[in-house]
Amino acid sequence: MRTEEITIRVDPEAASAYRCASDEERRKLDLLLSLKLSDVTKSTGSLKEIMREISRKAQERGLTPEILESLLHE
């Protein structure tokens, strides 16, 4: 898959977690973000609606802000 580099703004904790991640973890995060961005741009709903839906699904699956934070710091 061909990729392009972009710059995005994230909170300091997310930036630190990404910088500290192994190369393999970074590739996985890059792919996950790429897939999510593709989903958002292909959707007919507003970005806010899509973000709410992603959040709702994550919470239904048991992902809390605390769990997400701990995953980012692993």
PLY file of the C-alpha trace (Angstrom):
ply
format ascii 1.0
element vertex 74
property float x
property float y
property float z
element edge 73
property int vertex1
property int vertex2
end_header
0.00 0.00 0.00
1.35 3.41 -0.97
1.33 5.95 1.85
1.87 9.67 2.32
3.06 11.47 5.41
0.77 14.10 7.00
0.89 16.17 10.16
-1.99 16.14 12.64
-2.48 17.77 16.02
-3.02 15.49 19.01
-2.82 15.95 22.76
0.64 15.68 24.37
-0.06 12.23 25.85
-1.04 10.79 22.46
2.04 12.33 20.86
4.28 10.88 23.55
2.69 7.44 23.26
3.21 7.47 19.49
6.82 8.60 19.77
7.55 5.90 22.37
5.88 3.12 20.35
7.96 0.52 18.55
8.18 0.64 14.76
5.68 -2.23 14.54
3.23 -0.49 16.89
3.56 2.73 14.87
2.77 0.89 11.64
-0.35 -0.55 13.28
-1.40 2.87 14.58
-0.75 4.42 11.16
-2.93 1.79 9.49
-5.70 2.18 12.06
-5.74 5.95 11.65
-5.64 5.65 7.87
-8.63 3.30 7.90
-10.61 5.57 10.21
-9.85 8.65 8.13
-10.94 6.78 5.00
-14.19 5.77 6.72
-14.86 9.37 7.73
-14.24 10.81 4.29
-16.41 8.19 2.56
-19.31 8.59 4.96
-22.28 10.79 4.21
-22.71 11.85 7.85
-21.07 14.81 9.50
-17.71 14.38 11.21
-19.34 15.05 14.58
-21.93 12.29 13.99
-19.23 9.86 12.92
-17.12 10.64 15.98
-20.14 10.10 18.23
-20.81 6.76 16.57
-17.19 5.62 16.94
-17.24 6.66 20.60
-20.55 4.90 21.22
-19.32 1.67 19.64
-16.09 1.79 21.62
-17.99 2.29 24.88
-20.37 -0.57 24.02
-17.33 -2.77 23.60
-16.08 -1.73 27.04
-13.44 0.78 26.01
-13.28 3.47 28.65
-11.04 6.56 28.57
-8.90 4.91 31.24
-8.47 1.71 29.21
-7.64 3.71 26.10
-5.03 5.68 28.04
-3.43 2.50 29.37
-3.37 0.97 25.87
-1.63 4.04 24.51
1.02 3.77 27.22
1.77 0.05 26.73
0 1
1 2
2 3
3 4
4 5
5 6
6 7
7 8
8 9
9 10
10 11
11 12
12 13
13 14
14 15
15 16
16 17
17 18
18 19
19 20
20 21
21 22
22 23
23 24
24 25
25 26
26 27
27 28
28 29
29 30
30 31
31 32
32 33
33 34
34 35
35 36
36 37
37 38
38 39
39 40
40 41
41 42
42 43
43 44
44 45
45 46
46 47
47 48
48 49
49 50
50 51
51 52
52 53
53 54
54 55
55 56
56 57
57 58
58 59
59 60
60 61
61 62
62 63
63 64
64 65
65 66
66 67
67 68
68 69
69 70
70 71
71 72
72 73
